[in-house]
């Protein structure tokens, strides 16, 4: 697997910073000025609004190349929980793996998940956004008919959306406008947004090889502890905006407050070292070494990171776990659903109040 992944990275284009910056800026302005065309603009109450953001299911055809197969139980359990608790479900793209499969095969083997998603649509609580692997929903003239056939009613698929809320400040009578910009995250990325080699490789080489070898690169450990270049560029764009939070998927790497799991440990390590807390330092060093062999003293100052970028991770980890972003009860959370003794369990990995978030932005 490593040589194959190395070749794909080596010969496909790297993310292009100016192109990504331009694509994100154009999309958010389009949604702000023409809501409903490329994306919805939804206001919500800081304490009453409830949203679950999940991405990158990559639903397949139950073969060796189906990354979603093992995660289906957790996904269905999560949707059942969120529908019963009146959450709005935002599907952030790459829900269907249409680079490797026909839509007919995906529909055939994923009836249960489509039915679970249909419940949100009936509750007027479902927003579907397209990604690069299910771009079909945006560019095929028959997409509307297929969507109606799957969900039983009309459903428009968007490129992004915006959530807005007045978040309370120190003074009770005032508040700040928080704009949460959501999109799949492939915009402007030459590797996945129009690159010929990447599409050729996936369709003609990677999918058959993945099916034959029965491998899934989306393990929790695989390149997930450090941000990819694409995630870094997303953070750089978001950090230059005022009171704007960016949430994407695409990279399959959970990011909370602009930090991956390892980077958050680095941040805690730096704080412990500053306070000369030897017990915390020893425990953190042990945790870090388990994640990243050869840990050295951190040189980068993680205390200066602006919490402007979040990533939902994915719903196709090879151990069956799924991750996502919750916005509820005046907080934003990174959550994980995992199996424990054959029962799907929800875990809160990180949490921050929207009030604290706005203050740090």
N, C-alpha and C positions, 0 to 999 in steps of 0.2 A: 504493500500500500504506500509506503513512504516514497519510493522512487516515482510512482505514478503521480502522487500529490505534488512532489517536487517539480516534475515536468510540467504539470498544469500551471503551477505558480511561475515557473521560469519563463514559459513561452506565451502566457497570456498577459494582457496589459495590466499595469499597476493602476490603482485608483489615481485619478487626476484631480488635484486639489482645486484649481480654478474652475474646472468643469463641474465638480460637485457643488462648490460654493454657489455658482451661478444657477444650477438646477434647483437647489433648495430655496434660494432667495426668490426665484421666479414662482415656484409652486406656492410658497406661503403667501406671497402677495396676491396671487391669483385667487386663493381661497378667501383671503380677507376682503378683497374688492368685488369678487364675483362668487359668493358662497353658493354651493349647489351645482357648480359647473364641474370643477375638478375635485371638489371636496366639500364636506359639510362644515359649518361653523355652529357649534353647539354651546350655549352658555349653561353653566351649572352652579349649584350652590356649594360653597366650600365644605359644608358638613353633611349635606344630604345627597350629593352626587355620588354615584357608585358605578365604576367602570372596571372591567377586566380586559386587559390587552394581551392577546396571545398571537404568536406568529409562527411561521415556518413549520407547519405540520408536514408538508411534502407528502400528502396522501398518495399512496401508490396502488399497485395491483397485486399486493400480497405475494410478491416474489422476493428473490434475494436482494433486489435493489430498492425494496420498500422500507425507507427509513422510519416511517410512521407506525409500522405494524406493532412493535413492542410497546409503543407509548399510547396506543388507542384506549386502553382501560383507564389510564390516568386522565386522559383528555375527556372521556365521557363522564367520569366522576366529577371532574372540575366543572364541566358545563352544567351538570345536574345541580351542583352546589350553587353556582352563580345564577342560574335561572330561578331557583327557588328563593334566592335572597335578593331578587330584583336588581341585578346588575345589568348594565348595558354592555354587551359583548362587542369589542372592536377586534376584528380579525385583521391583523396587520400585514397580510400578504404571504405569498408562497404557500397558501393553504393546500393547493393541489399541485402535485408534481407533474407538470405537463411538458417538460423537456424530455422526460424518459418514458412517459406513458400517454396513451390516447385518453381523451376525456371519457369515452365509453367504458374503458376498463376501470378508471378511477371511480366512476359512478357505480359500477357494478359491485365493487368490493368495499365501498364506504357508505353504504346505506344508513347504518346506525349513526354515524357522525353527522351526516346531512340532516337526519331527522332531529338530532339533538340541537343542531344550529337553527333548524326551522322553528323551534320553540321560541327563541329570542325574536325571530322575525314576526311571529304572531303577537308577541308582547311589544312590538314596535321598539325593540331594544337591540337591534343587530346592525352593525356597520361593517361592510366588507371592503377591504382595500386590496388592490392587486400588487403583486411583486413581479420580479423578473421571471420566475418559474411558472407563474400563472398569468402572464401578460395577455393570454388568450381572452380574458374577461374584458380587456380594454380595446383590443384591436380586431376581434373577429366579428363580422356582421351578424352572425347567428348566436352570439354570446347571450343576448337578452332572452332568446327562446330557450336555450339550454338552462339558464338560471331559473326561468319560470318552470321548466320541466322538473328541475331538482327541488326547488323550494315551494312550488305550488302557487306562487304569486310573483309579481314583478319585483326585481331587486336590482338597483343600480350599484355598480362597483366603482369606487373612487380611487384616485391616486393618493389622496391624503385627507386629513381632516384637522380641525382646530377645536380644542376645548378651551373655554374662557371662564374665569371665575374671579370675583372680587375677594381677595384673601385678607382677613383681618390683620391689622398691624398693632403696634403698641397702644395706639389710641383707639378706643372702641368705636368711635364715630367715623373713623376713616379706614381705608383699605387700599390695597394695590391690585391692579389688574394683572392676573397671571395668564399668559397665553401658552397653551400646551399644543405644540405642533407635532402631529403624528403622520408618519409615512413609512413605507417599507424600508427605504434606505438605499436602494440600488441606483437612485437617480444620479446621473453624471459619472457613474463608475464604469469605466471602459471595459473592465473585466466581465461585467455582467449585463451592461446596458448597451448591447449592440456589437460586442466584440465577437468576431467570426470564429476565432479559434476556440474560445470558451464554449460556445454553443455546439460547435462541431465535436469537440472533445467529449462533452457530456453525452450527446446523442449517440455518437458512433463508437466511442471507446470506453468512457467511464461507466455508463449504465450497463452494458453487457459484461464488463469486467467485474463490476460490483455485484451483479446478479450471480455470476459464476463463482466468485470467491466468497460470497455472502459476507461482505464487510460493510461497515458503516463508520465513516470518519467522524461522526458527530458524537464522540465520547466526551464526557465532562472534562477530561484532562487534556484532550487534544487541542493544543493552542488556545485554550479557553482562559488561561490565567493571565495572559497578556493581551492587551488590545491589539487588534490588527491595524494596519495602516489606515484602513477604511474607517474604523472606529475612531482613530485619532483625528482624522479629518472632520468627522461628524462633530466631535467635541470642539475642535477649533472653530468651526462655523457657529455652533451654539453659544460658545463662550463670548463671541463678539456681539451677540444680540442682547437687547434690554428686556428683562422680565419675560424671556421666552425659554420654554423648556422643550427640548427635542427628544422624542421617543421614536426609536426605529427597531427593526428586526434585522434580517438579512445576514448578519455575520454569525449568528448562532451563539454569540458570546454575551451572557448576561452582564449588564453594566448598570450600577446603581450610583447615582450622584457622581457620574463621570469616572467611577472607579470599578475595576474588576475585583474579584475576591482577593487576589494576591495583592493588588495595589492598596486595598483597604487594610490589609495586614501590615503592609509597609507603612501606611499612615499611622496606624496604631503603634508600630514599632518606634517610629520617630518620636511620637508623643511620649512613649514610655522612657525612651532614652533621654529626652529633655527633662523629664521629671525624676530621672535616676531611679526608676522602679525596676529593680533587678528581677523580681518574680514574674512580672508581666513580660519582660524582655526574653527570659528563658523560655516561657511558654510559647510566645510568638515565634521565636527562632525555631522551635521544634515543629510548629505548625507549618511555617514557611518552607522548611527543608523537606517536608513531606510533599509539598506541592511543586517546589522548584529546587531540584538538586543543585548543589553548589552555591547555596545562598551566600551572598556577600553583603557587606554593609551598604545600605541604600544611599545613593548620592543625590537622587532627585528629590526635590522638596514637594511632597504630596500635600502639604498643608495649604498650598496656594491654588489647589484645584477648585474650580468653580463648578458646583453641582448642576450643570445645565444640560447634561446628556444622560439618557437612560436607554438601555437596550433590553428588550423582552426576552432575549435568549432564543429558545426554540422549543418545539413540541416533538422532537424526533431524536433525543439522545438515545444512544444504543443500550442504555440500561433501563429504558422505559420512562425515565423521569421527564417532566416537562417544567418549564419555567415561564413566568409572565410578570406583568406589572399590574398591580391593583391601585386604584384611586378610590378611596372610601373613608368615611369617618374623619374627614379633614386631614387624611394622611396619604402618602404614596408609599407603596411597598413592593419589594421584590419577593415573589413567592415561588415555591416549588411544590409540585405534587409528585409523590413517590409511593411505591408499594411497600407496605409493612404487614407481613403475615397475610398476604393476599388481599389486603384492604388498602385502598388509595387514601393517602393522608396529605393534608395541606400543611405546609411549613412556611412561616414568615422568615425569610433570610435577612432582609434589611427593612427598615422603616424610618420615615421622617415625616414630620407634620408639614403641611403645605405652608403654614405660617413661617416655620423655620427655613424652609426652602426659599421662599420669597426674600427673606432677610439676607440669605447668603448669595442670592442672585444679584 
